[in-house]
Amino acid sequence: MGFWKIALVSLLLGNNSVLSQNNRLFYDYDNNGNRISRTNNIESKDHRIMITASVDIPYLEYDVAVDVNNHTLDTLLAVGSTPYFFDIAANGASNFSIPLSLPVGNGGIGPNLEIVYNSYSGDGVLGTGINLSCLSSITRSNEESRFNELYSWNKYYLDGIPLIAKWVDGKTVYYKENNDYSLITRDDYKRYFVLTTQDGMKYYYGDYKGTRAYQLSNADQTTIISWYLACQEDPYGNYILYNYQQDIENADIWLKSIEYTLNDSCNYTQTNRIDFLYNRVKDVPTGFLNGFRVKRDKILKEIFVFAGSEQVRIYKMKYIKDEKDIYPKLNNIQEFGKNNVAYNPIIIGWGKHQGEKCLQKYAFEHRPTDVIQGDFNGDGIEDFLTIDKQYIMRPPEYMDSINIVLEVQTIDKKGNREKIWTTTIYDQNYSFTVIPGDFNGDGLLDLAMLTKDDTHFIIMKAYLNEEGKLGYKTTTRLGGVASPVLVGHFEGNRKDQLLIGNKCYSFDDELVKYTSLEIKGTLPNNGSYAVIDVDGDKYDDIIVYDKKKKEVVAYAINSYGSIFELTHFSFNEGEINDLKFGYFNNDRYADIFFYCKSGEQYKQLIYYYNGKEFIKGEITESHPNLSFLVADFNNDGISELMSCYYTIDQDKEARATIVSYPGCHFTNNIYDIDVTDLFLSPDISPGTTRLDDVYSYKGKSYVYPIKHDLFAGDFTGDGRADVLAISQSRVTGPGVITRFRDVKYSLVTFDEQCSSDVVIDIIDGNAGRRSIEYNSHVQSRVSKNPLIKGLYTHWNKQYSLIRNVNYVLTSDLHKDIHIGKKSYSYTTPFYRKDKGNFVGFEKQIITDSLLNTITVNTYNVLGSPCILYLAKSEYRVGHEIVSSTNYGAELHNLSGSYYLRHTSVFETDLDKQCEKVEQYTYDEIDNIIISDVSYQGFARVNNMPEKRILTNYQYVRPDNLLYKKKPSKITTVYTRDGANSITQTKRYAYTPQGKISLESFNSYFRFLSVRLNRLKNKLLANYLRNRGNDLATVRNSAFCVAILSNNSFICKYNIFFRKYELSVAIL
C-alpha cells in the first residue's frame, strides 16, 4: 500500500514540483584555436533563450644608489605605477615579481614574461637574485657522477628538477621527478628536447627553428652543456619563438628576442616582438657548469615591447655596485608607455656589507684533552666534541688506565652553552681515538672509536630521539687496524666511507651491515694526509705530503677501488711549518697553502690546481711564529686564510696595535683583531717566585698557557666562520702555580649579518614602501664541499647560509603611516635525505602586529625526495585558535617520479561554529573521481553531516591521445538536513585539440521541505481514499490544485485539522 501511495503521488505531481533546466553552451574556433563565438542555450519547460556572443656589447655603467630613506616621487611624471607582487615563501625566502605589460597573442598564447626575484636565487640576467621568468633550460647533471665520464651525462635537470629516464616503446623518455604527467622526448638527431604537457602544449628546448637555444662548451665548441627554451606551441600551431645569441669563447648564451603571434599555416598581419638589450660586466670571474668553464658577463639593460611595428612599452634598468660586490645589483626599474611616457620607477634597496665584530667569552668547567669540530646533530650549525682523558687514581700497575668523557656541545652568540650529549667510557688507554663521519647519510655525525684493545673500531650510530635530542648507540665492530685511517666522500653518494689501510668500508642505513672494498694500490705510509675534493667531481680525493721525498701527491679512488694519481709536484721552497687546504679562488678545484721557512726567511704561497696539475702562485714574505686557520669567514663561498700569532713579546705594550698576543688577522685585510684576552690566564699580579712561568702584559702578570688552540667553524649558524679559542694554563694559588689546569673557552663571532645579496627595500610608483629584515636561521647543507663553484653553477645558490625573512613592514610614504607589520619565525628545517638540500621548515609562524593575529603553517615531507606539503594551518587571535585546517596527502610513486595529491582536508571554524571535511579519491593517473565535502555544526548530537556535496567525475580522452583525460561528465549531489537533495549534471565534449566544444548543464531541485512533502502525501492519499480512489476527480479538484501549487495552503489546512482534531490518519 505504501509503495502504491508514493507512485500515485509522483504521478499526480508530474513536473510541477521539480524545476528542470538545461544549459547548453556551444563554442566555435577558427583554424588557429581562437574562439570566435559562444552560444548559450537555456532550455526549460516554459521558454527557450538563445544568446550569441562574438655583438657588440658596451660595458655597463653603474648608477649612484637611490637613497630609499629620502626618496620622493617625481610629480611631473605620468600618473600610474608599474605593479609588482610580493610574498614570503614557506621556506623563508622573499619573492617579488614584476609582470611586463605585453600585447595579447594569437589564440591567447603569449610569453609568460615577468621580472622575478627570490632571495635564495643565484645571479641572474638582471643581477643578483633577479631573472626573467621565461628563462628555462635542460642542463646536464653532475650531481652523482664524475665530470669526464660521458656515460653519466644521460642525467638531466629541468630548471633544477631531476629528470627520470624510462624506456618506452623502444626509445628513452623522461619525466620530472615531481611528476606532473608531462612527457619529455628528444628528436632523432638529438638537437632538441620536446616537453608535452597534459593539455597538449609543446615546449622545445635546443636548436629548434634556428633559435640557437643551446649552450656550447668553449673547450671543443661542439659539446652542448644546456638546452634552453626555444619554442612554445599550442595544439592549433600557434607558437612563440625565443631567439638567442652565443659567446662561444666564454661558453655564454643570452636571450635576444621573443616573437609571437606566429603560425605556419597562415600569415598574420602583424608579429608581436620583445627585444632585449644587454651590457657587459667587467671583471666577472669564471665559473663552472658541469665541468665546463663558463663566464657570464651579460646584464639586461633595456626591454622593448612591440605590437607589430609599433613600440608600446620600454623597461629600463639601472644597476649599482660597491667595491665588494662581484655582480651588479638592480636598483631601478622604470616603465615607459607609448610615446615614451614615463612612470615613476620601482626602487630596490639592498642590504649592507659590514656590521660589527662581536666578542663573546665564557669558560667551561671541564678540561678536554682533544676537541673535534663538526655538525654532530645535523642542524646545520657547527658543534664540537670534547674528549677528556681522565687519569684514574689506581695502583701503579694500572697507571695507564684512564676514563674517557665525551661531550658534544653547542654555542650561541649570547654565550649560552648547551651540552647536547655526553657519555663516559671506562678503563681505556691514552691512545683512545674518535673519528666522526656521516656513515649513513642522514645528516648526523656517527662515531668510529678505536678503543683499548687497539684491534677493532666500534661504530656508534647517531640518532635523534622523540624530543629531537642527540643520542648514540653501538651498532657494529670493524676488525683490523691499519694506517692511514681516513673518512671521506669517496663514492660520491650521500654517505661517508671509512678508509682503513687498504680497505674502504661502506655502511647500510642502520650501520649494522657493511661492505668493504679492497683498495688496489698503496698510499705512502710516512706522509701527512688530507681528504678533499681536488678535481671538483664531488668525490673526495686524498692529498699526501711525503716528508722524505718532499713531494705532494693527489690521489683519487675510482668506482672499482683502484687508487690512481691525479697529479704530483715536488716542494723545495723550504721547511714546511704549516700546510692548509681550501678553495682560495672562484673555481671548483682545491688549492694548497704553504707556510715555510727558508734559512732565516719565512714565506707563504699557494699552489692552485687547474684540472691537470698544481701551479705555483706568487711567493710572499711572512713573519715567524704564525699558524693559520682556513674557513669561509665572510660568506662569499671562498676560503679565507686567517693568520694567528703565537708569540709572547715582552715589549707587548709598545707593539699591541700591530701584533698583540696571540693575535690574528686575515690575509685579505678584512679584519685585524686583538684577541689577546682570549688566552690570558687569571691575573696573578704581582706575580710569583717562578718568573719563568709568568709574563707581564700591560702592567699585569699572567701565567703562560701550556696549550692554546684556535678552531674555525660556523658555531653560531650565521653563515660565516667563527673562531673558537681554547686556552689551558696552570691553576694559580697564593704565590704559586699548581699542577691543575684552568681551561678557558672563548668565541669570536663576526656579527656582520651581511645582507648585501638580499633585497631589504622596495618602493613602488605609488609611494608604497616595503622593508624586509632577515635573520640567519639555518644552514642549507647543500653540499659537503664548502666551495661555491663560481657564478651560474646553478640557478639556485649553494651558499651554506639560509637567510630567512623575519620581518616585513609596509608603509604609505604619502600618508607617513604603516599599513602592514608582520614578523616571521621558523622551526625545524627539512632536508632531502638523498642529497642534503634544504627543503623547508616544519613550521612558519606569521605574527601580524596591526591585526593582532598569528598564523601558524605546519608542513610535512613525504617520500625519499622529501616532497614538502602544507599539513596544517592555524589562525589565531591572541592565543585562541579561531580556525584551523588539516591536510592529508600521499605520494603516488611512478617508478622513481612522484606525484603529490591531497586526500583530505579538515577545517574547523569557531566563528561559524562548524566543521568542514573534504575527501578525495583518485584513479590510476591521479584524476579526481570522487570529491566528498561535508559540513557539520558544533551543536550536532550525532555525526551525520548537516550539508554534503558529493561529486563524481567521468573522463574521456580527446581524439589526440597526447592530451590528458578531460572530464566528460560531472555529477554533483547537494544534500542538506531537512531538505530534499539537488542534483546537477554537467557534460562536456571536446575538439581534437582538447578544447571544449560543447558544455551542457542539467539541474534538479525541489521546492518543498521534507516535512511539507510528507504532509502533502498524507493529505492527498486520505483525500483520494475519501473520494473513492477516482484519479480523474482527484487530479482536477480544487483541493488537489491548491495542494500542488500553494505551500501556505498546506500549512493552513494542517492547522485547521489540528484545531478541530479530525482524523489522525489524515495528519
Number of C-alpha atoms within 10 A of each C-alpha: 5 7 7 9 15 14 10 15 15 12 12 17 16 10 11 12 15 15 13 15 15 18 16 18 19 16 18 18 16 11 12 16 20 15 15 11 14 17 16 18 18 18 17 13 10 5 7 10 10 11 10 11 9 8 7 7 11 11 14 19 13 16 13 11 19 14 11 16 9 6 12 14 16 12 9 9 13 13 13 11 17 19 14 16 10 14 13 17 14 22 22 24 21 25 19 19 20 19 16 19 17 18 18 14 19 20 19 13 19 21 21 12 18 17 18 22 26 21 23 23 21 22 24 25 21 24 21 23 24 22 22 19 16 17 17 15 21 23 25 20 22 21 19 16 20 20 18 12 9 9 9 16 17 12 18 22 19 19 15 15 15 21 23 21 20 13 9 9 7 6 9 12 16 22 24 22 21 21 19 15 19 19 17 21 18 18 9 8 6 10 15 21 23 20 18 21 17 17 17 20 19 21 19 26 27 26 20 20 13 12 21 21 29 30 27 24 22 19 13 9 12 11 13 17 20 23 24 30 28 30 24 23 21 21 18 18 19 24 25 25 23 27 23 20 17 18 15 17 14 18 22 20 23 23 25 16 19 22 20 27 25 21 17 9 11 11 10 12 7 14 16 23 22 21 16 16 16 23 17 18 19 13 9 15 16 18 20 20 23 22 20 18 20 26 21 22 22 24 23 24 20 17 18 17 24 19 19 16 11 12 17 18 23 22 19 16 18 22 23 20 17 14 5 8 14 18 24 22 28 27 24 21 22 19 21 19 16 11 9 12 13 20 23 26 24 25 22 23 25 20 17 14 15 14 12 10 13 13 17 17 16 13 14 13 9 14 19 20 14 14 16 14 19 20 23 28 25 22 19 27 26 23 23 20 23 21 22 19 23 19 16 14 10 11 7 7 7 11 12 13 19 22 18 23 18 20 18 23 19 20 19 15 19 12 16 10 14 11 11 15 16 15 12 13 12 14 16 18 20 15 12 17 16 18 17 22 25 24 31 22 20 20 26 23 24 27 23 24 19 20 19 17 11 15 13 16 22 18 24 22 24 26 20 13 10 7 6 10 11 18 17 18 12 15 13 16 18 16 9 12 14 11 13 17 15 17 22 24 23 26 20 18 16 20 23 24 23 24 22 20 18 20 18 22 18 21 18 13 14 13 19 14 12 14 11 16 15 15 19 14 11 11 20 14 12 14 18 14 20 19 18 25 28 28 24 22 20 24 22 25 25 22 26 20 22 19 15 8 11 17 15 20 20 24 19 21 21 15 11 10 19 15 19 14 14 18 17 17 16 12 17 10 16 16 16 18 15 14 17 16 21 24 29 24 20 19 24 27 22 23 25 20 21 22 25 21 20 12 8 7 12 20 19 21 18 22 19 21 20 15 16 10 15 21 13 15 12 9 12 11 12 15 13 16 13 19 18 23 20 22 25 25 24 20 19 17 24 21 23 24 20 23 19 22 18 18 14 16 17 13 11 16 13 12 12 16 11 12 22 23 24 20 22 23 19 18 13 9 8 12 13 16 17 17 20 15 14 24 26 20 22 16 14 20 13 12 19 19 11 10 11 9 16 19 17 22 19 11 10 12 20 23 25 20 19 11 14 18 14 16 21 22 25 27 28 26 23 26 29 25 24 24 21 23 19 23 23 24 25 21 16 20 10 9 13 13 19 12 9 12 18 19 22 23 20 22 26 21 24 23 17 16 21 22 19 18 20 25 26 20 20 23 25 19 21 19 20 18 22 21 17 21 20 23 18 18 24 24 23 25 24 19 17 16 19 19 26 24 25 22 24 18 20 18 16 17 20 24 22 29 24 26 27 24 24 22 18 21 16 19 18 16 16 11 9 10 10 15 13 15 18 19 17 22 18 23 14 14 19 22 25 21 17 15 20 19 18 21 18 27 23 21 22 22 19 19 21 18 12 11 12 12 18 22 19 20 22 21 19 18 21 14 15 11 20 18 20 21 21 19 19 19 20 19 19 17 15 12 9 12 17 17 20 19 19 17 20 17 17 17 15 18 14 15 10 17 21 23 18 19 18 18 16 18 18 17 18 22 17 14 8 11 13 17 19 18 18 20 17 18 16 15 9 7 12 14 18 19 16 19 18 17 20 20 18 19 18 12 8 11 7 7 8 12 18 15 18 21 18 17 20 16 18 16 16 14 16 19 12 13 13 18 21 20 17 21 19 17 19 18 18 20 18 18 18 15 13 11 18 16 16 16 18 17 17 19 16 20 19 19 16 16 19 22 19 17 16 17 18 18 20 17 18 15 18 17 14 15 13 14 10 17 18 12 17 23 18 18 21 22 20 16 16 18 12 10 12 10 13 11 14 9 13 19 17 10 11 11 15 19 13 13 20 19 13 10 17 12 14 20 14 11 14 17 12 12 14 13 9 8 10 11 10 8 9 16 15
